[in-house]
Structure formats: structure tokens, C-alpha cells
Amino acid sequence: VRLKDSERPQRTLKGNVVLNGKGLLTGRNTGVILSPLDPNSGVVFQTLDDTSLPAHITNIENFSQSVKQQSFSANSTVLARKNRRVRTVEHLMASLHMAGITNVLAKVDEEIPNVDGSAQDFSELIKEAGVQDQDVPAKEAVVLAPIQVGRKKLAEKHLYVEPFEGFEVKMRIDYSAPIGEQNLTFNPDQNSFDLDIAPARSFNTFENIDLAQKTGTVGSGYLDSHIILHDGKVINTDLRFPDEFVRHKILDLIGDLYLLGYPLRGRVVANMTSHGYNQALVQKLHVALTT
């Protein structure tokens, strides 16, 4: 992996914008304020006591432990530093990534609001603020050779990145009914993130959500921000796409990839993976970029 100047400029927002909603994990009312930053600042989260958490793989909570244990079990992306955390950053990160926003401050309580389980509100928030090109070229991480996590077998979770002129994500999932096998390729030069990926919502089973709420792992925000599956059916909403599930997996992956700190020039191919595997791949990319 090699860092090079992109043909695109660095970008920030034209002004401040605010989004309110419920925290997915806490169930509490929360909000986020997005503000412009100078060139070369990066994406930075800031807690209410002014602790700064750069949106970078090196600030992922418990990451070294999960890599060591090869568990890759994270079900959301949490930044942590100096005993402060910012939870569920992945959907906002995906919208920033695809809008080409390289410099922004996100002031937030402990958790990013999760309005409906998708990235739609974040993409609309960026449009509301307006995008400001900056007079400095953006950097991009160019993939020169394949890097992978897991074994390339259809029955096993794995993902890898390979050289590609541009950026592309290919995702395959295969779950029990009503999801089944779904395959999708997303390329921002050929498809629209805002129309094709951002509206896709998180999903989980009723049993998992019920257990998590009983054990206090998640708050009430889960019910309003997930497609809920039970007994082979979707029980709480109409799907926005027949393959909304694989689209959401691509959304999560796009958000997690931006934790590298730079947009990627390469093709990412994923099979049945989620946040833990995404983070493991980004860690490998980071090591390749810095050694």
C-alpha cells in the first residue's frame, strides 16, 4: 500500500450542522454537531469534555485484544481514548467517506445518533452543510498487492483487498430466511451511494435484540433502527430494497474502511464479514502503509 496525492482536493463542510436522535446502544437521546476543519486535520470526534478522538484504526476500542484472540466479534465500531468513547461511528463515517470529506469535527456525547439504522440522515446532513473544496490535494492509499483476512473459502468468513483503478466493494452474504444468499458490487463511479447504499438499514433477529435488551447490552434505540427478523420473516417494516441486507453490509464496510484515514484505491471483496473483520483488514492496511 502506498500513499499518493489524489486528483481530488481535500474537503470540509461549508458550515455547522446538527443531527439529533437516539443512541443505538444506550437508547438515550443524543446528537452530533459537524463543523469545518482546516486541511490535513482529518476526521476528528470530540466528546463533551473536549477529548479528541481521531477517526483512526489505532483508536478502535479493544482492537489489539480482538486481533490477538482472532475473535473479530465487534458488532459496531467504537472509538476510545483517555477513558472516553464514541460509539457506532460507522454510518457517519461511510457518508463522510463517500462525500470525500477529509476534514471535519464531529462533536458528540458518547454515541452517534442512529435515526433509522441507515446512513441516509448523515448524507442529507452533509448536503445541508454544503461541501467546501480546500486548496490542498487529498491523499489516497493505493493498493499495490492483495491483503486478506481469513481463508478464501465460500463457507468461511473472509475479505481481501486487491489492486484496482478506482474504488469498488463486492460483498456476499448468506443467512437463513428471509435473507438467503445476496451478492452485490458497489462502485461509486457507477452507482450512487446516497440512493443505492445509504438508505439500507441495520438488521438483527428478534431473539438477539430481546436478549441484548434483557442483559442491558443495548437500549431501546434498537427497535426503531433495525430491520427485525423472526421466524423467517421481517416483522416490523417494509424493505427498501429486496437485497437491503447486503447493501447495509457494504455500508458498514465503507464506513470502517475510512478508519485508515485515507480513501482507498483498490477493490475490496468480502464474504459474510462484519465490523471485526473489516477492522482487521484496515489494521493490516495501516501496517502496510506505515512500514
C-alpha positions as protocol buffer text, in pm:
chain_id: "A"
residue {
  index: 1
  type: VAL
  ca { x: 0 y: 0 z: 0 }
}
residue {
  index: 2
  type: ARG
  ca { x: 139 y: 340 z: -98 }
}
residue {
  index: 3
  type: LEU
  ca { x: 17 y: 690 z: -13 }
}
residue {
  index: 4
  type: LYS
  ca { x: -5 y: 931 z: -304 }
}
residue {
  index: 5
  type: ASP
  ca { x: -167 y: 1261 z: -393 }
}
residue {
  index: 6
  type: SER
  ca { x: -516 y: 1222 z: -534 }
}
residue {
  index: 7
  type: GLU
  ca { x: -656 y: 1422 z: -824 }
}
residue {
  index: 8
  type: ARG
  ca { x: -925 y: 1537 z: -582 }
}
residue {
  index: 9
  type: PRO
  ca { x: -885 y: 1820 z: -330 }
}
residue {
  index: 10
  type: GLN
  ca { x: -926 y: 1784 z: 43 }
}
residue {
  index: 11
  type: ARG
  ca { x: -1277 y: 1875 z: 152 }
}
residue {
  index: 12
  type: THR
  ca { x: -1458 y: 2003 z: 457 }
}
residue {
  index: 13
  type: LEU
  ca { x: -1806 y: 2139 z: 526 }
}
residue {
  index: 14
  type: LYS
  ca { x: -1919 y: 2493 z: 449 }
}
residue {
  index: 15
  type: GLY
  ca { x: -2083 y: 2537 z: 790 }
}
residue {
  index: 16
  type: ASN
  ca { x: -2203 y: 2376 z: 1112 }
}
residue {
  index: 17
  type: VAL
  ca { x: -2492 y: 2128 z: 1112 }
}
residue {
  index: 18
  type: VAL
  ca { x: -2669 y: 1934 z: 1388 }
}
residue {
  index: 19
  type: LEU
  ca { x: -2848 y: 1598 z: 1394 }
}
residue {
  index: 20
  type: ASN
  ca { x: -3044 y: 1462 z: 1690 }
}
residue {
  index: 21
  type: GLY
  ca { x: -3168 y: 1111 z: 1752 }
}
residue {
  index: 22
  type: LYS
  ca { x: -3146 y: 810 z: 1981 }
}
residue {
  index: 23
  type: GLY
  ca { x: -2833 y: 618 z: 2062 }
}
residue {
  index: 24
  type: LEU
  ca { x: -2846 y: 265 z: 1923 }
}
residue {
  index: 25
  type: LEU
  ca { x: -2676 y: 107 z: 2224 }
}
residue {
  index: 26
  type: THR
  ca { x: -2772 y: 344 z: 2505 }
}
residue {
  index: 27
  type: GLY
  ca { x: -3127 y: 419 z: 2395 }
}
residue {
  index: 28
  type: ARG
  ca { x: -3073 y: 776 z: 2519 }
}
residue {
  index: 29
  type: ASN
  ca { x: -3138 y: 1093 z: 2323 }
}
residue {
  index: 30
  type: THR
  ca { x: -2814 y: 1210 z: 2169 }
}
residue {
  index: 31
  type: GLY
  ca { x: -2687 y: 1435 z: 1893 }
}
residue {
  index: 32
  type: VAL
  ca { x: -2390 y: 1528 z: 1679 }
}
residue {
  index: 33
  type: ILE
  ca { x: -2260 y: 1866 z: 1560 }
}
residue {
  index: 34
  type: LEU
  ca { x: -2047 y: 1861 z: 1243 }
}
residue {
  index: 35
  type: SER
  ca { x: -1811 y: 2156 z: 1189 }
}
residue {
  index: 36
  type: PRO
  ca { x: -1548 y: 2250 z: 929 }
}
residue {
  index: 37
  type: LEU
  ca { x: -1177 y: 2185 z: 993 }
}
residue {
  index: 38
  type: ASP
  ca { x: -858 y: 2309 z: 827 }
}
residue {
  index: 39
  type: PRO
  ca { x: -670 y: 2100 z: 567 }
}
residue {
  index: 40
  type: ASN
  ca { x: -476 y: 1799 z: 698 }
}
residue {
  index: 41
  type: SER
  ca { x: -689 y: 1782 z: 1016 }
}
residue {
  index: 42
  type: GLY
  ca { x: -864 y: 1456 z: 932 }
}
residue {
  index: 43
  type: VAL
  ca { x: -1196 y: 1333 z: 1070 }
}
residue {
  index: 44
  type: VAL
  ca { x: -1197 y: 1405 z: 1444 }
}
residue {
  index: 45
  type: PHE
  ca { x: -1461 y: 1315 z: 1701 }
}
residue {
  index: 46
  type: GLN
  ca { x: -1475 y: 1526 z: 2017 }
}
residue {
  index: 47
  type: THR
  ca { x: -1660 y: 1439 z: 2337 }
}
residue {
  index: 48
  type: LEU
  ca { x: -1844 y: 1693 z: 2551 }
}
residue {
  index: 49
  type: ASP
  ca { x: -1539 y: 1732 z: 2779 }
}
residue {
  index: 50
  type: ASP
  ca { x: -1327 y: 1820 z: 2471 }
}
residue {
  index: 51
  type: THR
  ca { x: -1141 y: 1489 z: 2447 }
}
residue {
  index: 52
  type: SER
  ca { x: -1042 y: 1445 z: 2081 }
}
residue {
  index: 53
  type: LEU
  ca { x: -1064 y: 1102 z: 1919 }
}
residue {
  index: 54
  type: PRO
  ca { x: -927 y: 1097 z: 1564 }
}
residue {
  index: 55
  type: ALA
  ca { x: -1130 y: 856 z: 1349 }
}
residue {
  index: 56
  type: HIS
  ca { x: -847 y: 611 z: 1300 }
}
residue {
  index: 57
  type: ILE
  ca { x: -792 y: 237 z: 1333 }
}
residue {
  index: 58
  type: THR
  ca { x: -540 y: 297 z: 1614 }
}
residue {
  index: 59
  type: ASN
  ca { x: -824 y: 435 z: 1828 }
}
residue {
  index: 60
  type: ILE
  ca { x: -1059 y: 137 z: 1798 }
}
residue {
  index: 61
  type: GLU
  ca { x: -1176 y: 10 z: 2138 }
}
residue {
  index: 62
  type: ASN
  ca { x: -1026 y: -326 z: 2242 }
}
residue {
  index: 63
  type: PHE
  ca { x: -886 y: -370 z: 1894 }
}
residue {
  index: 64
  type: SER
  ca { x: -547 y: -522 z: 1978 }
}
residue {
  index: 65
  type: GLN
  ca { x: -719 y: -772 z: 2206 }
}
residue {
  index: 66
  type: SER
  ca { x: -965 y: -882 z: 1937 }
}
residue {
  index: 67
  type: VAL
  ca { x: -681 y: -927 z: 1686 }
}
residue {
  index: 68
  type: LYS
  ca { x: -475 y: -1128 z: 1933 }
}
residue {
  index: 69
  type: GLN
  ca { x: -769 y: -1359 z: 2007 }
}
residue {
  index: 70
  type: GLN
  ca { x: -871 y: -1370 z: 1639 }
}
residue {
  index: 71
  type: SER
  ca { x: -1230 y: -1323 z: 1758 }
}
residue {
  index: 72
  type: PHE
  ca { x: -1324 y: -1036 z: 1522 }
}
residue {
  index: 73
  type: SER
  ca { x: -1656 y: -1023 z: 1704 }
}
residue {
  index: 74
  type: ALA
  ca { x: -1728 y: -649 z: 1711 }
}
residue {
  index: 75
  type: ASN
  ca { x: -2089 y: -570 z: 1617 }
}
residue {
  index: 76
  type: SER
  ca { x: -2033 y: -196 z: 1590 }
}
residue {
  index: 77
  type: THR
  ca { x: -1737 y: 41 z: 1562 }
}
residue {
  index: 78
  type: VAL
  ca { x: -1632 y: 218 z: 1881 }
}
residue {
  index: 79
  type: LEU
  ca { x: -1353 y: 474 z: 1917 }
}
residue {
  index: 80
  type: ALA
  ca { x: -1183 y: 501 z: 2257 }
}
residue {
  index: 81
  type: ARG
  ca { x: -912 y: 724 z: 2405 }
}
residue {
  index: 82
  type: LYS
  ca { x: -830 y: 853 z: 2754 }
}
residue {
  index: 83
  type: ASN
  ca { x: -1125 y: 665 z: 2908 }
}
residue {
  index: 84
  type: ARG
  ca { x: -1364 y: 833 z: 2665 }
}
residue {
  index: 85
  type: ARG
  ca { x: -1564 y: 653 z: 2397 }
}
residue {
  index: 86
  type: VAL
  ca { x: -1765 y: 739 z: 2089 }
}
residue {
  index: 87
  type: ARG
  ca { x: -1987 y: 453 z: 1979 }
}
residue {
  index: 88
  type: THR
  ca { x: -2143 y: 348 z: 1647 }
}
residue {
  index: 89
  type: VAL
  ca { x: -1944 y: 580 z: 1421 }
}
residue {
  index: 90
  type: GLU
  ca { x: -1963 y: 357 z: 1112 }
}
residue {
  index: 91
  type: HIS
  ca { x: -2267 y: 503 z: 933 }
}
residue {
  index: 92
  type: LEU
  ca { x: -2148 y: 862 z: 968 }
}
residue {
  index: 93
  type: MET
  ca { x: -1801 y: 753 z: 855 }
}
residue {
  index: 94
  type: ALA
  ca { x: -1949 y: 591 z: 544 }
}
residue {
  index: 95
  type: SER
  ca { x: -2128 y: 912 z: 444 }
}
residue {
  index: 96
  type: LEU
  ca { x: -1816 y: 1123 z: 506 }
}
residue {
  index: 97
  type: HIS
  ca { x: -1608 y: 873 z: 306 }
}
residue {
  index: 98
  type: MET
  ca { x: -1834 y: 879 z: 2 }
}
residue {
  index: 99
  type: ALA
  ca { x: -1878 y: 1259 z: 13 }
}
residue {
  index: 100
  type: GLY
  ca { x: -1500 y: 1296 z: 4 }
}
residue {
  index: 101
  type: ILE
  ca { x: -1495 y: 1484 z: 336 }
}
residue {
  index: 102
  type: THR
  ca { x: -1137 y: 1466 z: 462 }
}
residue {
  index: 103
  type: ASN
  ca { x: -1150 y: 1726 z: 740 }
}
residue {
  index: 104
  type: VAL
  ca { x: -1440 y: 1757 z: 984 }
}
residue {
  index: 105
  type: LEU
  ca { x: -1503 y: 1786 z: 1358 }
}
residue {
  index: 106
  type: ALA
  ca { x: -1787 y: 1576 z: 1499 }
}
residue {
  index: 107
  type: LYS
  ca { x: -1884 y: 1695 z: 1848 }
}
residue {
  index: 108
  type: VAL
  ca { x: -2082 y: 1424 z: 2021 }
}
residue {
  index: 109
  type: ASP
  ca { x: -2187 y: 1273 z: 2351 }
}
residue {
  index: 110
  type: GLU
  ca { x: -2092 y: 909 z: 2395 }
}
residue {
  index: 111
  type: GLU
  ca { x: -2285 y: 782 z: 2094 }
}
residue {
  index: 112
  type: ILE
  ca { x: -2365 y: 894 z: 1740 }
}
residue {
  index: 113
  type: PRO
  ca { x: -2743 y: 925 z: 1688 }
}
residue {
  index: 114
  type: ASN
  ca { x: -2888 y: 639 z: 1488 }
}
residue {
  index: 115
  type: VAL
  ca { x: -3211 y: 772 z: 1345 }
}
residue {
  index: 116
  type: ASP
  ca { x: -3332 y: 475 z: 1139 }
}
residue {
  index: 117
  type: GLY
  ca { x: -3034 y: 238 z: 1123 }
}
residue {
  index: 118
  type: SER
  ca { x: -2912 y: 369 z: 788 }
}
residue {
  index: 119
  type: ALA
  ca { x: -2673 y: 644 z: 673 }
}
residue {
  index: 120
  type: GLN
  ca { x: -2943 y: 842 z: 493 }
}
residue {
  index: 121
  type: ASP
  ca { x: -2967 y: 1118 z: 754 }
}
residue {
  index: 122
  type: PHE
  ca { x: -2590 y: 1166 z: 761 }
}
residue {
  index: 123
  type: SER
  ca { x: -2571 y: 1201 z: 384 }
}
residue {
  index: 124
  type: GLU
  ca { x: -2854 y: 1456 z: 393 }
}
residue {
  index: 125
  type: LEU
  ca { x: -2678 y: 1639 z: 678 }
}
residue {
  index: 126
  type: ILE
  ca { x: -2363 y: 1675 z: 468 }
}
residue {
  index: 127
  type: LYS
  ca { x: -2571 y: 1814 z: 180 }
}
residue {
  index: 128
  type: GLU
  ca { x: -2738 y: 2057 z: 420 }
}
residue {
  index: 129
  type: ALA
  ca { x: -2398 y: 2186 z: 536 }
}
residue {
  index: 130
  type: GLY
  ca { x: -2254 y: 2204 z: 186 }
}
residue {
  index: 131
  type: VAL
  ca { x: -1915 y: 2071 z: 79 }
}
residue {
  index: 132
  type: GLN
  ca { x: -1614 y: 2304 z: 59 }
}
residue {
  index: 133
  type: ASP
  ca { x: -1315 y: 2210 z: -158 }
}
residue {
  index: 134
  type: GLN
  ca { x: -984 y: 2304 z: 3 }
}
residue {
  index: 135
  type: ASP
  ca { x: -672 y: 2418 z: -178 }
}
residue {
  index: 136
  type: VAL
  ca { x: -468 y: 2109 z: -87 }
}
residue {
  index: 137
  type: PRO
  ca { x: -472 y: 1773 z: -270 }
}
residue {
  index: 138
  type: ALA
  ca { x: -623 y: 1480 z: -83 }
}
residue {
  index: 139
  type: LYS
  ca { x: -410 y: 1172 z: -23 }
}
residue {
  index: 140
  type: GLU
  ca { x: -525 y: 822 z: -118 }
}
residue {
  index: 141
  type: ALA
  ca { x: -398 y: 479 z: -19 }
}
residue {
  index: 142
  type: VAL
  ca { x: -317 y: 284 z: -335 }
}
residue {
  index: 143
  type: VAL
  ca { x: -327 y: -95 z: -302 }
}
residue {
  index: 144
  type: LEU
  ca { x: -25 y: -248 z: -477 }
}
residue {
  index: 145
  type: ALA
  ca { x: -71 y: -615 z: -378 }
}
residue {
  index: 146
  type: PRO
  ca { x: -350 y: -828 z: -226 }
}
residue {
  index: 147
  type: ILE
  ca { x: -402 y: -819 z: 152 }
}
residue {
  index: 148
  type: GLN
  ca { x: -651 y: -1053 z: 316 }
}
residue {
  index: 149
  type: VAL
  ca { x: -812 y: -1161 z: 643 }
}
residue {
  index: 150
  type: GLY
  ca { x: -946 y: -1517 z: 667 }
}
residue {
  index: 151
  type: ARG
  ca { x: -927 y: -1800 z: 415 }
}
residue {
  index: 152
  type: LYS
  ca { x: -1077 y: -1759 z: 69 }
}
residue {
  index: 153
  type: LYS
  ca { x: -1336 y: -2034 z: 105 }
}
residue {
  index: 154
  type: LEU
  ca { x: -1704 y: -1986 z: 30 }
}
residue {
  index: 155
  type: ALA
  ca { x: -1806 y: -2141 z: 362 }
}
residue {
  index: 156
  type: GLU
  ca { x: -1570 y: -1922 z: 566 }
}
residue {
  index: 157
  type: LYS
  ca { x: -1573 y: -1555 z: 656 }
}
residue {
  index: 158
  type: HIS
  ca { x: -1303 y: -1365 z: 473 }
}
residue {
  index: 159
  type: LEU
  ca { x: -1226 y: -1040 z: 298 }
}
residue {
  index: 160
  type: TYR
  ca { x: -939 y: -910 z: 94 }
}
residue {
  index: 161
  type: VAL
  ca { x: -831 y: -604 z: -99 }
}
residue {
  index: 162
  type: GLU
  ca { x: -659 y: -611 z: -438 }
}
residue {
  index: 163
  type: PRO
  ca { x: -524 y: -355 z: -686 }
}
residue {
  index: 164
  type: PHE
  ca { x: -795 y: -176 z: -883 }
}
residue {
  index: 165
  type: GLU
  ca { x: -811 y: 150 z: -1073 }
}
residue {
  index: 166
  type: GLY
  ca { x: -1065 y: 328 z: -857 }
}
residue {
  index: 167
  type: PHE
  ca { x: -1266 y: 201 z: -560 }
}
residue {
  index: 168
  type: GLU
  ca { x: -1505 y: -93 z: -557 }
}
residue {
  index: 169
  type: VAL
  ca { x: -1668 y: -319 z: -298 }
}
residue {
  index: 170
  type: LYS
  ca { x: -1800 y: -669 z: -372 }
}
residue {
  index: 171
  type: MET
  ca { x: -1998 y: -830 z: -90 }
}
residue {
  index: 172
  type: ARG
  ca { x: -2157 y: -1173 z: -49 }
}
residue {
  index: 173
  type: ILE
  ca { x: -2377 y: -1277 z: 242 }
}
residue {
  index: 174
  type: ASP
  ca { x: -2571 y: -1598 z: 306 }
}
residue {
  index: 175
  type: TYR
  ca { x: -2809 y: -1616 z: 602 }
}
residue {
  index: 176
  type: SER
  ca { x: -3119 y: -1813 z: 686 }
}
residue {
  index: 177
  type: ALA
  ca { x: -3461 y: -1698 z: 560 }
}
residue {
  index: 178
  type: PRO
  ca { x: -3577 y: -1442 z: 478 }
}
residue {
  index: 179
  type: ILE
  ca { x: -3231 y: -1317 z: 375 }
}
residue {
  index: 180
  type: GLY
  ca { x: -3074 y: -1608 z: 186 }
}
residue {
  index: 181
  type: GLU
  ca { x: -2775 y: -1553 z: -41 }
}
residue {
  index: 182
  type: GLN
  ca { x: -2722 y: -1197 z: -166 }
}
residue {
  index: 183
  type: ASN
  ca { x: -2439 y: -1063 z: -382 }
}
residue {
  index: 184
  type: LEU
  ca { x: -2376 y: -701 z: -474 }
}
residue {
  index: 185
  type: THR
  ca { x: -2097 y: -491 z: -625 }
}
residue {
  index: 186
  type: PHE
  ca { x: -2085 y: -120 z: -546 }
}
residue {
  index: 187
  type: ASN
  ca { x: -1869 y: 126 z: -735 }
}
residue {
  index: 188
  type: PRO
  ca { x: -1922 y: 498 z: -658 }
}
residue {
  index: 189
  type: ASP
  ca { x: -1822 y: 590 z: -1014 }
}
residue {
  index: 190
  type: GLN
  ca { x: -2108 y: 377 z: -1150 }
}
residue {
  index: 191
  type: ASN
  ca { x: -2361 y: 374 z: -865 }
}
residue {
  index: 192
  type: SER
  ca { x: -2499 y: 634 z: -624 }
}
residue {
  index: 193
  type: PHE
  ca { x: -2406 y: 589 z: -259 }
}
residue {
  index: 194
  type: ASP
  ca { x: -2685 y: 824 z: -150 }
}
residue {
  index: 195
  type: LEU
  ca { x: -2951 y: 634 z: -346 }
}
residue {
  index: 196
  type: ASP
  ca { x: -2822 y: 276 z: -350 }
}
residue {
  index: 197
  type: ILE
  ca { x: -2637 y: 222 z: -21 }
}
residue {
  index: 198
  type: ALA
  ca { x: -2706 y: 497 z: 235 }
}
residue {
  index: 199
  type: PRO
  ca { x: -3078 y: 408 z: 284 }
}
residue {
  index: 200
  type: ALA
  ca { x: -3003 y: 42 z: 374 }
}
residue {
  index: 201
  type: ARG
  ca { x: -3074 y: -27 z: 742 }
}
residue {
  index: 202
  type: SER
  ca { x: -2918 y: -241 z: 1012 }
}
residue {
  index: 203
  type: PHE
  ca { x: -3079 y: -579 z: 1077 }
}
residue {
  index: 204
  type: ASN
  ca { x: -3094 y: -837 z: 1353 }
}
residue {
  index: 205
  type: THR
  ca { x: -3315 y: -1114 z: 1486 }
}
residue {
  index: 206
  type: PHE
  ca { x: -3586 y: -1052 z: 1742 }
}
residue {
  index: 207
  type: GLU
  ca { x: -3422 y: -1312 z: 1967 }
}
residue {
  index: 208
  type: ASN
  ca { x: -3084 y: -1136 z: 1963 }
}
residue {
  index: 209
  type: ILE
  ca { x: -3237 y: -795 z: 2031 }
}
residue {
  index: 210
  type: ASP
  ca { x: -3459 y: -930 z: 2309 }
}
residue {
  index: 211
  type: LEU
  ca { x: -3162 y: -1098 z: 2480 }
}
residue {
  index: 212
  type: ALA
  ca { x: -2943 y: -789 z: 2444 }
}
residue {
  index: 213
  type: GLN
  ca { x: -3210 y: -567 z: 2598 }
}
residue {
  index: 214
  type: LYS
  ca { x: -3270 y: -807 z: 2887 }
}
residue {
  index: 215
  type: THR
  ca { x: -2898 y: -818 z: 2964 }
}
residue {
  index: 216
  type: GLY
  ca { x: -2866 y: -440 z: 2933 }
}
residue {
  index: 217
  type: THR
  ca { x: -2625 y: -459 z: 2638 }
}
residue {
  index: 218
  type: VAL
  ca { x: -2839 y: -229 z: 2425 }
}
residue {
  index: 219
  type: GLY
  ca { x: -3109 y: 28 z: 2483 }
}
residue {
  index: 220
  type: SER
  ca { x: -3449 y: 86 z: 2327 }
}
residue {
  index: 221
  type: GLY
  ca { x: -3291 y: 252 z: 2023 }
}
residue {
  index: 222
  type: TYR
  ca { x: -3252 y: -90 z: 1865 }
}
residue {
  index: 223
  type: LEU
  ca { x: -3622 y: -135 z: 1795 }
}
residue {
  index: 224
  type: ASP
  ca { x: -3663 y: 177 z: 1582 }
}
residue {
  index: 225
  type: SER
  ca { x: -3336 y: 143 z: 1396 }
}
residue {
  index: 226
  type: HIS
  ca { x: -3329 y: -219 z: 1282 }
}
residue {
  index: 227
  type: ILE
  ca { x: -3500 y: -446 z: 1038 }
}
residue {
  index: 228
  type: ILE
  ca { x: -3617 y: -713 z: 1282 }
}
residue {
  index: 229
  type: LEU
  ca { x: -3628 y: -1077 z: 1169 }
}
residue {
  index: 230
  type: HIS
  ca { x: -3835 y: -1350 z: 1334 }
}
residue {
  index: 231
  type: ASP
  ca { x: -3948 y: -1693 z: 1223 }
}
residue {
  index: 232
  type: GLY
  ca { x: -3822 y: -1648 z: 868 }
}
residue {
  index: 233
  type: LYS
  ca { x: -3991 y: -1310 z: 816 }
}
residue {
  index: 234
  type: VAL
  ca { x: -3933 y: -937 z: 852 }
}
residue {
  index: 235
  type: ILE
  ca { x: -4176 y: -839 z: 1127 }
}
residue {
  index: 236
  type: ASN
  ca { x: -4155 y: -461 z: 1174 }
}
residue {
  index: 237
  type: THR
  ca { x: -4113 y: -282 z: 841 }
}
residue {
  index: 238
  type: ASP
  ca { x: -4117 y: -300 z: 462 }
}
residue {
  index: 239
  type: LEU
  ca { x: -3781 y: -346 z: 293 }
}
residue {
  index: 240
  type: ARG
  ca { x: -3643 y: -51 z: 98 }
}
residue {
  index: 241
  type: PHE
  ca { x: -3467 y: -292 z: -143 }
}
residue {
  index: 242
  type: PRO
  ca { x: -3511 y: -668 z: -195 }
}
residue {
  index: 243
  type: ASP
  ca { x: -3140 y: -700 z: -112 }
}
residue {
  index: 244
  type: GLU
  ca { x: -3129 y: -435 z: 161 }
}
residue {
  index: 245
  type: PHE
  ca { x: -2925 y: -668 z: 384 }
}
residue {
  index: 246
  type: VAL
  ca { x: -2619 y: -694 z: 160 }
}
residue {
  index: 247
  type: ARG
  ca { x: -2642 y: -322 z: 87 }
}
residue {
  index: 248
  type: HIS
  ca { x: -2617 y: -249 z: 459 }
}
residue {
  index: 249
  type: LYS
  ca { x: -2314 y: -474 z: 492 }
}
residue {
  index: 250
  type: ILE
  ca { x: -2147 y: -270 z: 216 }
}
residue {
  index: 251
  type: LEU
  ca { x: -2242 y: 49 z: 403 }
}
residue {
  index: 252
  type: ASP
  ca { x: -2072 y: -75 z: 720 }
}
residue {
  index: 253
  type: LEU
  ca { x: -1762 y: -182 z: 528 }
}
residue {
  index: 254
  type: ILE
  ca { x: -1731 y: 157 z: 355 }
}
residue {
  index: 255
  type: GLY
  ca { x: -1751 y: 328 z: 694 }
}
residue {
  index: 256
  type: ASP
  ca { x: -1494 y: 101 z: 857 }
}
residue {
  index: 257
  type: LEU
  ca { x: -1251 y: 135 z: 565 }
}
residue {
  index: 258
  type: TYR
  ca { x: -1235 y: 510 z: 625 }
}
residue {
  index: 259
  type: LEU
  ca { x: -1067 y: 438 z: 960 }
}
residue {
  index: 260
  type: LEU
  ca { x: -750 y: 402 z: 755 }
}
residue {
  index: 261
  type: GLY
  ca { x: -750 y: 782 z: 747 }
}
residue {
  index: 262
  type: TYR
  ca { x: -748 y: 797 z: 367 }
}
residue {
  index: 263
  type: PRO
  ca { x: -975 y: 685 z: 84 }
}
residue {
  index: 264
  type: LEU
  ca { x: -865 y: 358 z: -71 }
}
residue {
  index: 265
  type: ARG
  ca { x: -777 y: 293 z: -432 }
}
residue {
  index: 266
  type: GLY
  ca { x: -847 y: -77 z: -466 }
}
residue {
  index: 267
  type: ARG
  ca { x: -1118 y: -343 z: -482 }
}
residue {
  index: 268
  type: VAL
  ca { x: -1245 y: -495 z: -157 }
}
residue {
  index: 269
  type: VAL
  ca { x: -1405 y: -839 z: -177 }
}
residue {
  index: 270
  type: ALA
  ca { x: -1593 y: -959 z: 133 }
}
residue {
  index: 271
  type: ASN
  ca { x: -1769 y: -1283 z: 222 }
}
residue {
  index: 272
  type: MET
  ca { x: -2001 y: -1292 z: 526 }
}
residue {
  index: 273
  type: THR
  ca { x: -1793 y: -1041 z: 721 }
}
residue {
  index: 274
  type: SER
  ca { x: -1882 y: -764 z: 962 }
}
residue {
  index: 275
  type: HIS
  ca { x: -1710 y: -499 z: 1175 }
}
residue {
  index: 276
  type: GLY
  ca { x: -1445 y: -716 z: 1339 }
}
residue {
  index: 277
  type: TYR
  ca { x: -1314 y: -847 z: 1008 }
}
residue {
  index: 278
  type: ASN
  ca { x: -1341 y: -501 z: 850 }
}
residue {
  index: 279
  type: GLN
  ca { x: -1130 y: -356 z: 1130 }
}
residue {
  index: 280
  type: ALA
  ca { x: -875 y: -637 z: 1098 }
}
residue {
  index: 281
  type: LEU
  ca { x: -831 y: -560 z: 728 }
}
residue {
  index: 282
  type: VAL
  ca { x: -791 y: -188 z: 798 }
}
residue {
  index: 283
  type: GLN
  ca { x: -528 y: -270 z: 1060 }
}
residue {
  index: 284
  type: LYS
  ca { x: -333 y: -471 z: 801 }
}
residue {
  index: 285
  type: LEU
  ca { x: -363 y: -185 z: 554 }
}
residue {
  index: 286
  type: HIS
  ca { x: -240 y: 57 z: 820 }
}
residue {
  index: 287
  type: VAL
  ca { x: 63 y: -162 z: 896 }
}
residue {
  index: 288
  type: ALA
  ca { x: 141 y: -192 z: 523 }
}
residue {
  index: 289
  type: LEU
  ca { x: 113 y: 184 z: 487 }
}
residue {
  index: 290
  type: THR
  ca { x: 341 y: 267 z: 779 }
}
residue {
  index: 291
  type: THR
  ca { x: 619 y: 6 z: 740 }
}
